[in-house]
Amino acid sequence: MNTITEYKLNWPSASKMSTHELVCDASGIYVTGQNMNCLAKVTYDGHITFHQFQGNPGPHGLLIDAKGRLWVSFEFEGRVVCLDKDFNIVQSVDVRMYTQGAKTPINPAPHGIGLDADGETIWFTGKRTSTLGKINPNGTVEHFELPQLAAMPIFLSAGPYNVPDKKMWGTQLLGNKIYNATKDGVVTEFPIPTANSRPIAIIPDPSEPFMWFTEEAGNKIGRIDMDGNITEFSVPMVQKNVILGSLSFDNEGNIWVQCYVKHDAPMSMDHHDMATMQQSVAENDYVVKFDKSIRQSPNGDIAGVPIFWYKTPSQRTMMHRIRMGMDGNLWFTEMDTDTLGKITLG
């Protein structure tokens, strides 16, 4: 029986509704509170500690490198920093763009950060500049322009571990594309069949040569092979104004997807829909489990794929990220409730 437990993150800040990324190691879960300029650590038994950063750095992206070091992107300042076990900054990398003719450095707004397959190189998305950047092991920084202008790159991840041609893969929220990049920054883009789908998260398949991604507005999860061929799978919707957050595999290869009600989403205004909108205030959010058999399903067919819905205790969650913890359970963030959720797998 899979059950959901929620841990309220009472951030030491007047700002609220900004609980974003999470990453896990053997000691617990790290969570960024972006507008709170805070980092939280939650142990697997639920003990919570907070660290307040100075100024207004806007911590967002998180990763743990091959040496076990914690890295955080400071989106508002244009920095990526490495923290020690006491959350002291031991390395700070300026990832702003210094261009000829510009009076001041340009902050690309490093939003998502991802670890290269080499375990050392750190890649980041330039959310504001439609760029992809990387921090080399020697600390030098490179920027690469995406072919799609105003793409708003959001999330990125290294490709499947069993593919010899190692590339980084990412999503373009406004560009409606998936892209990959070679170690030299050569970017190839792949249009998503569904228009204006707003792709969010992207992760590698645990054993097959595919990447999987969520379409926030398309209400689909996508599978893309290494040649760029995309297959989409519709997520059954509980009502019209449902959108998707992130996704994760569990240790058995099942796919878990965040599915929540977006209460300010536009809906058609006939009498039936007006009633539906009024009722949506009390509607629930879910984490949806797709049986691992979906990974072999052809042509987007989910007939025969077991699907299970798990209701979150809170409503109006705006779920953001979900990952497997080293305790064998799934952990996820709720941005609008400032909550960390745990799905106890069993």
Secondary structure, DSSP 8 states (H G I E B T S, - for coil): --EEEEEE---SSS--S-EEEEEEETTEEEEEETTTTEEEEE-TT--EEEEE-SS---EEEEEE-TTS-EEEEETTTTEEEEE-TT--EEEEEE--B--TT-SS-B---EEEEEE-TTSS-EEEEETTTTEEEEE-TTS-EEEEE-SSTT--EEEEEE--TT-SS--EEEEETTTTEEEEE-TT--EEEEE-SSTT--EEEEEE-SSSSEEEEEETTTTEEEEEETT--EEEEE---SSTTEEEEEEEE-TTS-EEEEEEE-TT-----SHHHHHHHHHHTT---EEEEE-GGGGG-STT--TT--EEEEE-SSSS--EEEEEE-TTSSEEEEETTTTEEEEEE--
